[in-house]
Amino acid sequence: MSAALVSFAAGLGVGVLYWAIGVRSPAPPLIALAGLLGIVLGELAMPFLKEHLATLLASVARGR
């Protein structure tokens, strides 16, 4: 099973559990989604930045 499907199923299960015991989500949905988007963008950006920073540092070390 893919990680996305497992994650979705876990979120759905927690949502049903919150509904069953009458608890509201700790964060408004829009704020929670914005936080998740930030996590995903951070995960995608770090390899890109790491590669480009290494290239830049190597270039500076060579004196260019």
mmCIF file as Biopython writes it, N, C-alpha, C and O atoms, coordinates in Angstrom:
data_model
#
loop_
_atom_site.group_PDB
_atom_site.id
_atom_site.type_symbol
_atom_site.label_atom_id
_atom_site.label_alt_id
_atom_site.label_comp_id
_atom_site.label_asym_id
_atom_site.label_entity_id
_atom_site.label_seq_id
_atom_site.pdbx_PDB_ins_code
_atom_site.Cartn_x
_atom_site.Cartn_y
_atom_site.Cartn_z
_atom_site.occupancy
_atom_site.B_iso_or_equiv
_atom_site.auth_seq_id
_atom_site.auth_asym_id
_atom_site.pdbx_PDB_model_num
ATOM 1   N N  . MET A ? 1  ? 0.841   -1.169 0.000  1.0 0.0 1  A 1 
ATOM 2   C CA . MET A ? 1  ? 0.000   0.000  0.000  1.0 0.0 1  A 1 
ATOM 3   C C  . MET A ? 1  ? 0.892   1.239  0.000  1.0 0.0 1  A 1 
ATOM 4   O O  . MET A ? 1  ? 1.902   1.270  0.703  1.0 0.0 1  A 1 
ATOM 5   N N  . SER A ? 2  ? 0.536   2.252  -0.772 1.0 0.0 2  A 1 
ATOM 6   C CA . SER A ? 2  ? 1.390   3.433  -0.859 1.0 0.0 2  A 1 
ATOM 7   C C  . SER A ? 2  ? 1.313   4.260  0.428  1.0 0.0 2  A 1 
ATOM 8   O O  . SER A ? 2  ? 0.343   4.189  1.182  1.0 0.0 2  A 1 
ATOM 9   N N  . ALA A ? 3  ? 2.352   5.031  0.645  1.0 0.0 3  A 1 
ATOM 10  C CA . ALA A ? 3  ? 2.409   5.866  1.848  1.0 0.0 3  A 1 
ATOM 11  C C  . ALA A ? 3  ? 1.279   6.890  1.849  1.0 0.0 3  A 1 
ATOM 12  O O  . ALA A ? 3  ? 0.728   7.198  2.906  1.0 0.0 3  A 1 
ATOM 13  N N  . ALA A ? 4  ? 0.928   7.420  0.680  1.0 0.0 4  A 1 
ATOM 14  C CA . ALA A ? 4  ? -0.151  8.406  0.612  1.0 0.0 4  A 1 
ATOM 15  C C  . ALA A ? 4  ? -1.479  7.786  1.015  1.0 0.0 4  A 1 
ATOM 16  O O  . ALA A ? 4  ? -2.279  8.418  1.706  1.0 0.0 4  A 1 
ATOM 17  N N  . LEU A ? 5  ? -1.714  6.569  0.593  1.0 0.0 5  A 1 
ATOM 18  C CA . LEU A ? 5  ? -2.973  5.894  0.932  1.0 0.0 5  A 1 
ATOM 19  C C  . LEU A ? 5  ? -3.030  5.576  2.427  1.0 0.0 5  A 1 
ATOM 20  O O  . LEU A ? 5  ? -4.076  5.734  3.056  1.0 0.0 5  A 1 
ATOM 21  N N  . VAL A ? 6  ? -1.931  5.139  2.982  1.0 0.0 6  A 1 
ATOM 22  C CA . VAL A ? 6  ? -1.872  4.866  4.424  1.0 0.0 6  A 1 
ATOM 23  C C  . VAL A ? 6  ? -2.099  6.155  5.209  1.0 0.0 6  A 1 
ATOM 24  O O  . VAL A ? 6  ? -2.838  6.165  6.194  1.0 0.0 6  A 1 
ATOM 25  N N  . SER A ? 7  ? -1.467  7.232  4.775  1.0 0.0 7  A 1 
ATOM 26  C CA . SER A ? 7  ? -1.629  8.525  5.442  1.0 0.0 7  A 1 
ATOM 27  C C  . SER A ? 7  ? -3.080  8.999  5.368  1.0 0.0 7  A 1 
ATOM 28  O O  . SER A ? 7  ? -3.638  9.473  6.357  1.0 0.0 7  A 1 
ATOM 29  N N  . PHE A ? 8  ? -3.682  8.867  4.186  1.0 0.0 8  A 1 
ATOM 30  C CA . PHE A ? 8  ? -5.083  9.263  4.026  1.0 0.0 8  A 1 
ATOM 31  C C  . PHE A ? 8  ? -5.982  8.433  4.933  1.0 0.0 8  A 1 
ATOM 32  O O  . PHE A ? 8  ? -6.867  8.972  5.598  1.0 0.0 8  A 1 
ATOM 33  N N  . ALA A ? 9  ? -5.757  7.128  4.961  1.0 0.0 9  A 1 
ATOM 34  C CA . ALA A ? 9  ? -6.582  6.250  5.792  1.0 0.0 9  A 1 
ATOM 35  C C  . ALA A ? 9  ? -6.422  6.592  7.274  1.0 0.0 9  A 1 
ATOM 36  O O  . ALA A ? 9  ? -7.402  6.582  8.019  1.0 0.0 9  A 1 
ATOM 37  N N  . ALA A ? 10 ? -5.207  6.892  7.701  1.0 0.0 10 A 1 
ATOM 38  C CA . ALA A ? 10 ? -4.992  7.267  9.100  1.0 0.0 10 A 1 
ATOM 39  C C  . ALA A ? 10 ? -5.713  8.575  9.419  1.0 0.0 10 A 1 
ATOM 40  O O  . ALA A ? 10 ? -6.349  8.696  10.467 1.0 0.0 10 A 1 
ATOM 41  N N  . GLY A ? 11 ? -5.616  9.543  8.526  1.0 0.0 11 A 1 
ATOM 42  C CA . GLY A ? 11 ? -6.317  10.814 8.734  1.0 0.0 11 A 1 
ATOM 43  C C  . GLY A ? 11 ? -7.816  10.638 8.768  1.0 0.0 11 A 1 
ATOM 44  O O  . GLY A ? 11 ? -8.502  11.251 9.587  1.0 0.0 11 A 1 
ATOM 45  N N  . LEU A ? 12 ? -8.328  9.804  7.883  1.0 0.0 12 A 1 
ATOM 46  C CA . LEU A ? 12 ? -9.757  9.522  7.857  1.0 0.0 12 A 1 
ATOM 47  C C  . LEU A ? 12 ? -10.186 8.852  9.162  1.0 0.0 12 A 1 
ATOM 48  O O  . LEU A ? 12 ? -11.230 9.187  9.723  1.0 0.0 12 A 1 
ATOM 49  N N  . GLY A ? 13 ? -9.383  7.910  9.638  1.0 0.0 13 A 1 
ATOM 50  C CA . GLY A ? 13 ? -9.688  7.239  10.900 1.0 0.0 13 A 1 
ATOM 51  C C  . GLY A ? 13 ? -9.706  8.198  12.067 1.0 0.0 13 A 1 
ATOM 52  O O  . GLY A ? 13 ? -10.588 8.117  12.922 1.0 0.0 13 A 1 
ATOM 53  N N  . VAL A ? 14 ? -8.757  9.098  12.117 1.0 0.0 14 A 1 
ATOM 54  C CA . VAL A ? 14 ? -8.715  10.097 13.196 1.0 0.0 14 A 1 
ATOM 55  C C  . VAL A ? 14 ? -9.922  11.026 13.096 1.0 0.0 14 A 1 
ATOM 56  O O  . VAL A ? 14 ? -10.513 11.396 14.111 1.0 0.0 14 A 1 
ATOM 57  N N  . GLY A ? 15 ? -10.286 11.401 11.865 1.0 0.0 15 A 1 
ATOM 58  C CA . GLY A ? 15 ? -11.464 12.247 11.685 1.0 0.0 15 A 1 
ATOM 59  C C  . GLY A ? 15 ? -12.734 11.580 12.191 1.0 0.0 15 A 1 
ATOM 60  O O  . GLY A ? 15 ? -13.563 12.214 12.843 1.0 0.0 15 A 1 
ATOM 61  N N  . VAL A ? 16 ? -12.878 10.300 11.886 1.0 0.0 16 A 1 
ATOM 62  C CA . VAL A ? 16 ? -14.043 9.550  12.366 1.0 0.0 16 A 1 
ATOM 63  C C  . VAL A ? 16 ? -14.011 9.441  13.891 1.0 0.0 16 A 1 
ATOM 64  O O  . VAL A ? 16 ? -15.043 9.577  14.548 1.0 0.0 16 A 1 
ATOM 65  N N  . LEU A ? 17 ? -12.838 9.197  14.446 1.0 0.0 17 A 1 
ATOM 66  C CA . LEU A ? 17 ? -12.702 9.123  15.905 1.0 0.0 17 A 1 
ATOM 67  C C  . LEU A ? 17 ? -13.065 10.457 16.553 1.0 0.0 17 A 1 
ATOM 68  O O  . LEU A ? 17 ? -13.786 10.479 17.550 1.0 0.0 17 A 1 
ATOM 69  N N  . TYR A ? 18 ? -12.576 11.572 16.000 1.0 0.0 18 A 1 
ATOM 70  C CA . TYR A ? 18 ? -12.925 12.895 16.529 1.0 0.0 18 A 1 
ATOM 71  C C  . TYR A ? 18 ? -14.438 13.098 16.486 1.0 0.0 18 A 1 
ATOM 72  O O  . TYR A ? 18 ? -15.032 13.590 17.445 1.0 0.0 18 A 1 
ATOM 73  N N  . TRP A ? 19 ? -15.062 12.711 15.357 1.0 0.0 19 A 1 
ATOM 74  C CA . TRP A ? 19 ? -16.510 12.849 15.230 1.0 0.0 19 A 1 
ATOM 75  C C  . TRP A ? 19 ? -17.226 11.996 16.276 1.0 0.0 19 A 1 
ATOM 76  O O  . TRP A ? 19 ? -18.186 12.449 16.900 1.0 0.0 19 A 1 
ATOM 77  N N  . ALA A ? 20 ? -16.763 10.770 16.466 1.0 0.0 20 A 1 
ATOM 78  C CA . ALA A ? 20 ? -17.422 9.831  17.374 1.0 0.0 20 A 1 
ATOM 79  C C  . ALA A ? 20 ? -17.382 10.309 18.823 1.0 0.0 20 A 1 
ATOM 80  O O  . ALA A ? 20 ? -18.342 10.109 19.566 1.0 0.0 20 A 1 
ATOM 81  N N  . ILE A ? 21 ? -16.288 10.934 19.228 1.0 0.0 21 A 1 
ATOM 82  C CA . ILE A ? 21 ? -16.198 11.383 20.623 1.0 0.0 21 A 1 
ATOM 83  C C  . ILE A ? 21 ? -16.546 12.864 20.775 1.0 0.0 21 A 1 
ATOM 84  O O  . ILE A ? 21 ? -16.494 13.414 21.875 1.0 0.0 21 A 1 
ATOM 85  N N  . GLY A ? 22 ? -16.903 13.506 19.650 1.0 0.0 22 A 1 
ATOM 86  C CA . GLY A ? 22 ? -17.384 14.890 19.712 1.0 0.0 22 A 1 
ATOM 87  C C  . GLY A ? 22 ? -16.300 15.925 19.935 1.0 0.0 22 A 1 
ATOM 88  O O  . GLY A ? 22 ? -16.544 16.938 20.591 1.0 0.0 22 A 1 
ATOM 89  N N  . VAL A ? 23 ? -15.128 15.697 19.412 1.0 0.0 23 A 1 
ATOM 90  C CA . VAL A ? 23 ? -14.010 16.629 19.573 1.0 0.0 23 A 1 
ATOM 91  C C  . VAL A ? 23 ? -13.779 17.346 18.243 1.0 0.0 23 A 1 
ATOM 92  O O  . VAL A ? 23 ? -13.873 16.742 17.174 1.0 0.0 23 A 1 
ATOM 93  N N  . ARG A ? 24 ? -13.480 18.622 18.324 1.0 0.0 24 A 1 
ATOM 94  C CA . ARG A ? 24 ? -13.136 19.371 17.113 1.0 0.0 24 A 1 
ATOM 95  C C  . ARG A ? 24 ? -11.649 19.229 16.837 1.0 0.0 24 A 1 
ATOM 96  O O  . ARG A ? 24 ? -10.849 19.000 17.744 1.0 0.0 24 A 1 
ATOM 97  N N  . SER A ? 25 ? -11.301 19.368 15.573 1.0 0.0 25 A 1 
ATOM 98  C CA . SER A ? 25 ? -9.893  19.319 15.181 1.0 0.0 25 A 1 
ATOM 99  C C  . SER A ? 25 ? -9.120  20.410 15.904 1.0 0.0 25 A 1 
ATOM 100 O O  . SER A ? 25 ? -9.639  21.513 16.078 1.0 0.0 25 A 1 
ATOM 101 N N  . PRO A ? 26 ? -7.879  20.129 16.334 1.0 0.0 26 A 1 
ATOM 102 C CA . PRO A ? 26 ? -7.117  21.134 17.076 1.0 0.0 26 A 1 
ATOM 103 C C  . PRO A ? 26 ? -6.756  22.356 16.245 1.0 0.0 26 A 1 
ATOM 104 O O  . PRO A ? 26 ? -6.454  23.409 16.808 1.0 0.0 26 A 1 
ATOM 105 N N  . ALA A ? 27 ? -6.780  22.245 14.927 1.0 0.0 27 A 1 
ATOM 106 C CA . ALA A ? 27 ? -6.477  23.388 14.064 1.0 0.0 27 A 1 
ATOM 107 C C  . ALA A ? 27 ? -7.566  23.500 13.009 1.0 0.0 27 A 1 
ATOM 108 O O  . ALA A ? 27 ? -8.064  22.486 12.519 1.0 0.0 27 A 1 
ATOM 109 N N  . PRO A ? 28 ? -7.940  24.729 12.655 1.0 0.0 28 A 1 
ATOM 110 C CA . PRO A ? 28 ? -8.899  24.879 11.562 1.0 0.0 28 A 1 
ATOM 111 C C  . PRO A ? 28 ? -8.352  24.212 10.300 1.0 0.0 28 A 1 
ATOM 112 O O  . PRO A ? 28 ? -7.144  24.248 10.066 1.0 0.0 28 A 1 
ATOM 113 N N  . PRO A ? 29 ? -9.210  23.606 9.486  1.0 0.0 29 A 1 
ATOM 114 C CA . PRO A ? 29 ? -8.735  22.851 8.323  1.0 0.0 29 A 1 
ATOM 115 C C  . PRO A ? 29 ? -7.806  23.636 7.399  1.0 0.0 29 A 1 
ATOM 116 O O  . PRO A ? 29 ? -6.815  23.089 6.914  1.0 0.0 29 A 1 
ATOM 117 N N  . LEU A ? 30 ? -8.108  24.898 7.150  1.0 0.0 30 A 1 
ATOM 118 C CA . LEU A ? 30 ? -7.267  25.679 6.244  1.0 0.0 30 A 1 
ATOM 119 C C  . LEU A ? 30 ? -5.865  25.879 6.821  1.0 0.0 30 A 1 
ATOM 120 O O  . LEU A ? 30 ? -4.877  25.807 6.092  1.0 0.0 30 A 1 
ATOM 121 N N  . ILE A ? 31 ? -5.780  26.126 8.107  1.0 0.0 31 A 1 
ATOM 122 C CA . ILE A ? 31 ? -4.477  26.302 8.748  1.0 0.0 31 A 1 
ATOM 123 C C  . ILE A ? 31 ? -3.710  24.981 8.756  1.0 0.0 31 A 1 
ATOM 124 O O  . ILE A ? 31 ? -2.502  24.960 8.519  1.0 0.0 31 A 1 
ATOM 125 N N  . ALA A ? 32 ? -4.405  23.890 9.027  1.0 0.0 32 A 1 
ATOM 126 C CA . ALA A ? 32 ? -3.756  22.578 9.022  1.0 0.0 32 A 1 
ATOM 127 C C  . ALA A ? 32 ? -3.224  22.245 7.628  1.0 0.0 32 A 1 
ATOM 128 O O  . ALA A ? 32 ? -2.106  21.746 7.494  1.0 0.0 32 A 1 
ATOM 129 N N  . LEU A ? 33 ? -4.016  22.517 6.594  1.0 0.0 33 A 1 
ATOM 130 C CA . LEU A ? 33 ? -3.565  22.253 5.225  1.0 0.0 33 A 1 
ATOM 131 C C  . LEU A ? 33 ? -2.387  23.138 4.845  1.0 0.0 33 A 1 
ATOM 132 O O  . LEU A ? 33 ? -1.479  22.691 4.144  1.0 0.0 33 A 1 
ATOM 133 N N  . ALA A ? 34 ? -2.391  24.383 5.297  1.0 0.0 34 A 1 
ATOM 134 C CA . ALA A ? 34 ? -1.264  25.273 5.023  1.0 0.0 34 A 1 
ATOM 135 C C  . ALA A ? 34 ? 0.006   24.733 5.682  1.0 0.0 34 A 1 
ATOM 136 O O  . ALA A ? 34 ? 1.086   24.797 5.095  1.0 0.0 34 A 1 
ATOM 137 N N  . GLY A ? 35 ? -0.120  24.209 6.886  1.0 0.0 35 A 1 
ATOM 138 C CA . GLY A ? 35 ? 1.031   23.613 7.566  1.0 0.0 35 A 1 
ATOM 139 C C  . GLY A ? 35 ? 1.540   22.390 6.831  1.0 0.0 35 A 1 
ATOM 140 O O  . GLY A ? 35 ? 2.750   22.213 6.686  1.0 0.0 35 A 1 
ATOM 141 N N  . LEU A ? 36 ? 0.638   21.546 6.367  1.0 0.0 36 A 1 
ATOM 142 C CA . LEU A ? 36 ? 1.047   20.368 5.607  1.0 0.0 36 A 1 
ATOM 143 C C  . LEU A ? 36 ? 1.719   20.764 4.302  1.0 0.0 36 A 1 
ATOM 144 O O  . LEU A ? 36 ? 2.702   20.141 3.897  1.0 0.0 36 A 1 
ATOM 145 N N  . LEU A ? 37 ? 1.203   21.790 3.640  1.0 0.0 37 A 1 
ATOM 146 C CA . LEU A ? 37 ? 1.832   22.279 2.413  1.0 0.0 37 A 1 
ATOM 147 C C  . LEU A ? 37 ? 3.247   22.761 2.703  1.0 0.0 37 A 1 
ATOM 148 O O  . LEU A ? 37 ? 4.162   22.506 1.920  1.0 0.0 37 A 1 
ATOM 149 N N  . GLY A ? 38 ? 3.430   23.446 3.805  1.0 0.0 38 A 1 
ATOM 150 C CA . GLY A ? 38 ? 4.768   23.895 4.193  1.0 0.0 38 A 1 
ATOM 151 C C  . GLY A ? 38 ? 5.723   22.730 4.414  1.0 0.0 38 A 1 
ATOM 152 O O  . GLY A ? 38 ? 6.890   22.796 4.027  1.0 0.0 38 A 1 
ATOM 153 N N  . ILE A ? 39 ? 5.233   21.674 5.030  1.0 0.0 39 A 1 
ATOM 154 C CA . ILE A ? 39 ? 6.063   20.488 5.261  1.0 0.0 39 A 1 
ATOM 155 C C  . ILE A ? 39 ? 6.479   19.875 3.933  1.0 0.0 39 A 1 
ATOM 156 O O  . ILE A ? 39 ? 7.649   19.551 3.732  1.0 0.0 39 A 1 
ATOM 157 N N  . VAL A ? 40 ? 5.521   19.716 3.029  1.0 0.0 40 A 1 
ATOM 158 C CA . VAL A ? 40 ? 5.821   19.111 1.731  1.0 0.0 40 A 1 
ATOM 159 C C  . VAL A ? 40 ? 6.808   19.976 0.945  1.0 0.0 40 A 1 
ATOM 160 O O  . VAL A ? 40 ? 7.767   19.458 0.372  1.0 0.0 40 A 1 
ATOM 161 N N  . LEU A ? 41 ? 6.579   21.282 0.915  1.0 0.0 41 A 1 
ATOM 162 C CA . LEU A ? 41 ? 7.493   22.172 0.186  1.0 0.0 41 A 1 
ATOM 163 C C  . LEU A ? 41 ? 8.892   22.163 0.805  1.0 0.0 41 A 1 
ATOM 164 O O  . LEU A ? 41 ? 9.895   22.232 0.094  1.0 0.0 41 A 1 
ATOM 165 N N  . GLY A ? 42 ? 8.947   22.077 2.125  1.0 0.0 42 A 1 
ATOM 166 C CA . GLY A ? 42 ? 10.248  21.996 2.791  1.0 0.0 42 A 1 
ATOM 167 C C  . GLY A ? 42 ? 10.993  20.724 2.434  1.0 0.0 42 A 1 
ATOM 168 O O  . GLY A ? 42 ? 12.203  20.742 2.210  1.0 0.0 42 A 1 
ATOM 169 N N  . GLU A ? 43 ? 10.263  19.619 2.381  1.0 0.0 43 A 1 
ATOM 170 C CA . GLU A ? 43 ? 10.887  18.348 2.006  1.0 0.0 43 A 1 
ATOM 171 C C  . GLU A ? 43 ? 11.395  18.380 0.568  1.0 0.0 43 A 1 
ATOM 172 O O  . GLU A ? 43 ? 12.442  17.808 0.265  1.0 0.0 43 A 1 
ATOM 173 N N  . LEU A ? 44 ? 10.660  19.047 -0.315 1.0 0.0 44 A 1 
ATOM 174 C CA . LEU A ? 44 ? 11.071  19.137 -1.711 1.0 0.0 44 A 1 
ATOM 175 C C  . LEU A ? 44 ? 12.208  20.131 -1.909 1.0 0.0 44 A 1 
ATOM 176 O O  . LEU A ? 44 ? 13.071  19.933 -2.764 1.0 0.0 44 A 1 
ATOM 177 N N  . ALA A ? 45 ? 12.207  21.195 -1.122 1.0 0.0 45 A 1 
ATOM 178 C CA . ALA A ? 45 ? 13.194  22.256 -1.304 1.0 0.0 45 A 1 
ATOM 179 C C  . ALA A ? 45 ? 14.574  21.875 -0.772 1.0 0.0 45 A 1 
ATOM 180 O O  . ALA A ? 45 ? 15.585  22.300 -1.332 1.0 0.0 45 A 1 
ATOM 181 N N  . MET A ? 46 ? 14.632  21.099 0.278  1.0 0.0 46 A 1 
ATOM 182 C CA . MET A ? 46 ? 15.928  20.826 0.906  1.0 0.0 46 A 1 
ATOM 183 C C  . MET A ? 46 ? 16.912  20.106 -0.018 1.0 0.0 46 A 1 
ATOM 184 O O  . MET A ? 46 ? 18.063  20.536 -0.082 1.0 0.0 46 A 1 
ATOM 185 N N  . PRO A ? 47 ? 16.547  19.054 -0.731 1.0 0.0 47 A 1 
ATOM 186 C CA . PRO A ? 47 ? 17.518  18.438 -1.642 1.0 0.0 47 A 1 
ATOM 187 C C  . PRO A ? 47 ? 17.976  19.417 -2.731 1.0 0.0 47 A 1 
ATOM 188 O O  . PRO A ? 47 ? 19.153  19.441 -3.093 1.0 0.0 47 A 1 
ATOM 189 N N  . PHE A ? 48 ? 17.050  20.215 -3.244 1.0 0.0 48 A 1 
ATOM 190 C CA . PHE A ? 48 ? 17.376  21.214 -4.266 1.0 0.0 48 A 1 
ATOM 191 C C  . PHE A ? 48 ? 18.374  22.229 -3.713 1.0 0.0 48 A 1 
ATOM 192 O O  . PHE A ? 48 ? 19.390  22.514 -4.348 1.0 0.0 48 A 1 
ATOM 193 N N  . LEU A ? 49 ? 18.087  22.769 -2.538 1.0 0.0 49 A 1 
ATOM 194 C CA . LEU A ? 49 ? 18.974  23.757 -1.934 1.0 0.0 49 A 1 
ATOM 195 C C  . LEU A ? 49 ? 20.321  23.149 -1.559 1.0 0.0 49 A 1 
ATOM 196 O O  . LEU A ? 49 ? 21.359  23.789 -1.724 1.0 0.0 49 A 1 
ATOM 197 N N  . LYS A ? 50 ? 20.309  21.935 -1.062 1.0 0.0 50 A 1 
ATOM 198 C CA . LYS A ? 50 ? 21.552  21.269 -0.677 1.0 0.0 50 A 1 
ATOM 199 C C  . LYS A ? 50 ? 22.465  21.091 -1.883 1.0 0.0 50 A 1 
ATOM 200 O O  . LYS A ? 50 ? 23.667  21.346 -1.796 1.0 0.0 50 A 1 
ATOM 201 N N  . GLU A ? 51 ? 21.902  20.657 -3.008 1.0 0.0 51 A 1 
ATOM 202 C CA . GLU A ? 51 ? 22.693  20.457 -4.218 1.0 0.0 51 A 1 
ATOM 203 C C  . GLU A ? 51 ? 23.251  21.788 -4.732 1.0 0.0 51 A 1 
ATOM 204 O O  . GLU A ? 51 ? 24.426  21.874 -5.090 1.0 0.0 51 A 1 
ATOM 205 N N  . HIS A ? 52 ? 22.414  22.814 -4.767 1.0 0.0 52 A 1 
ATOM 206 C CA . HIS A ? 52 ? 22.866  24.094 -5.290 1.0 0.0 52 A 1 
ATOM 207 C C  . HIS A ? 52 ? 23.838  24.788 -4.336 1.0 0.0 52 A 1 
ATOM 208 O O  . HIS A ? 52 ? 24.755  25.479 -4.782 1.0 0.0 52 A 1 
ATOM 209 N N  . LEU A ? 53 ? 23.647  24.613 -3.042 1.0 0.0 53 A 1 
ATOM 210 C CA . LEU A ? 53 ? 24.585  25.187 -2.082 1.0 0.0 53 A 1 
ATOM 211 C C  . LEU A ? 53 ? 25.941  24.502 -2.184 1.0 0.0 53 A 1 
ATOM 212 O O  . LEU A ? 53 ? 26.974  25.165 -2.088 1.0 0.0 53 A 1 
ATOM 213 N N  . ALA A ? 54 ? 25.957  23.188 -2.375 1.0 0.0 54 A 1 
ATOM 214 C CA . ALA A ? 54 ? 27.215  22.452 -2.529 1.0 0.0 54 A 1 
ATOM 215 C C  . ALA A ? 54 ? 27.948  22.920 -3.788 1.0 0.0 54 A 1 
ATOM 216 O O  . ALA A ? 54 ? 29.168  23.081 -3.769 1.0 0.0 54 A 1 
ATOM 217 N N  . THR A ? 55 ? 27.220  23.135 -4.868 1.0 0.0 55 A 1 
ATOM 218 C CA . THR A ? 55 ? 27.826  23.627 -6.116 1.0 0.0 55 A 1 
ATOM 219 C C  . THR A ? 55 ? 28.401  25.015 -5.909 1.0 0.0 55 A 1 
ATOM 220 O O  . THR A ? 55 ? 29.511  25.309 -6.353 1.0 0.0 55 A 1 
ATOM 221 N N  . LEU A ? 56 ? 27.639  25.872 -5.229 1.0 0.0 56 A 1 
ATOM 222 C CA . LEU A ? 56 ? 28.105  27.232 -4.965 1.0 0.0 56 A 1 
ATOM 223 C C  . LEU A ? 56 ? 29.348  27.223 -4.080 1.0 0.0 56 A 1 
ATOM 224 O O  . LEU A ? 56 ? 30.308  27.941 -4.359 1.0 0.0 56 A 1 
ATOM 225 N N  . LEU A ? 57 ? 29.340  26.426 -3.028 1.0 0.0 57 A 1 
ATOM 226 C CA . LEU A ? 57 ? 30.502  26.365 -2.141 1.0 0.0 57 A 1 
ATOM 227 C C  . LEU A ? 57 ? 31.742  25.798 -2.862 1.0 0.0 57 A 1 
ATOM 228 O O  . LEU A ? 57 ? 32.861  26.255 -2.627 1.0 0.0 57 A 1 
ATOM 229 N N  . ALA A ? 58 ? 31.534  24.810 -3.731 1.0 0.0 58 A 1 
ATOM 230 C CA . ALA A ? 58 ? 32.653  24.259 -4.496 1.0 0.0 58 A 1 
ATOM 231 C C  . ALA A ? 58 ? 33.212  25.304 -5.443 1.0 0.0 58 A 1 
ATOM 232 O O  . ALA A ? 58 ? 34.424  25.378 -5.645 1.0 0.0 58 A 1 
ATOM 233 N N  . SER A ? 59 ? 32.342  26.105 -6.020 1.0 0.0 59 A 1 
ATOM 234 C CA . SER A ? 59 ? 32.770  27.156 -6.922 1.0 0.0 59 A 1 
ATOM 235 C C  . SER A ? 59 ? 33.566  28.227 -6.166 1.0 0.0 59 A 1 
ATOM 236 O O  . SER A ? 59 ? 34.581  28.719 -6.659 1.0 0.0 59 A 1 
ATOM 237 N N  . VAL A ? 60 ? 33.104  28.576 -4.985 1.0 0.0 60 A 1 
ATOM 238 C CA . VAL A ? 60 ? 33.805  29.577 -4.167 1.0 0.0 60 A 1 
ATOM 239 C C  . VAL A ? 60 ? 35.144  29.023 -3.716 1.0 0.0 60 A 1 
ATOM 240 O O  . VAL A ? 60 ? 36.133  29.756 -3.669 1.0 0.0 60 A 1 
ATOM 241 N N  . ALA A ? 61 ? 35.191  27.743 -3.384 1.0 0.0 61 A 1 
ATOM 242 C CA . ALA A ? 61 ? 36.434  27.118 -2.925 1.0 0.0 61 A 1 
ATOM 243 C C  . ALA A ? 61 ? 37.481  27.081 -4.044 1.0 0.0 61 A 1 
ATOM 244 O O  . ALA A ? 61 ? 38.680  27.150 -3.773 1.0 0.0 61 A 1 
ATOM 245 N N  . ARG A ? 62 ? 37.031  26.974 -5.299 1.0 0.0 62 A 1 
ATOM 246 C CA . ARG A ? 62 ? 37.954  26.975 -6.431 1.0 0.0 62 A 1 
ATOM 247 C C  . ARG A ? 62 ? 38.396  28.375 -6.778 1.0 0.0 62 A 1 
ATOM 248 O O  . ARG A ? 62 ? 39.289  28.552 -7.607 1.0 0.0 62 A 1 
ATOM 249 N N  . GLY A ? 63 ? 37.789  29.381 -6.160 1.0 0.0 63 A 1 
ATOM 250 C CA . GLY A ? 63 ? 38.183  30.751 -6.401 1.0 0.0 63 A 1 
ATOM 251 C C  . GLY A ? 63 ? 37.449  31.427 -7.541 1.0 0.0 63 A 1 
ATOM 252 O O  . GLY A ? 63 ? 37.946  32.407 -8.096 1.0 0.0 63 A 1 
ATOM 253 N N  . ARG A ? 64 ? 36.296  30.934 -7.898 1.0 0.0 64 A 1 
ATOM 254 C CA . ARG A ? 64 ? 35.528  31.569 -8.992 1.0 0.0 64 A 1 
ATOM 255 C C  . ARG A ? 64 ? 34.437  32.404 -8.458 1.0 0.0 64 A 1 
ATOM 256 O O  . ARG A ? 64 ? 33.692  33.011 -9.227 1.0 0.0 64 A 1 
#
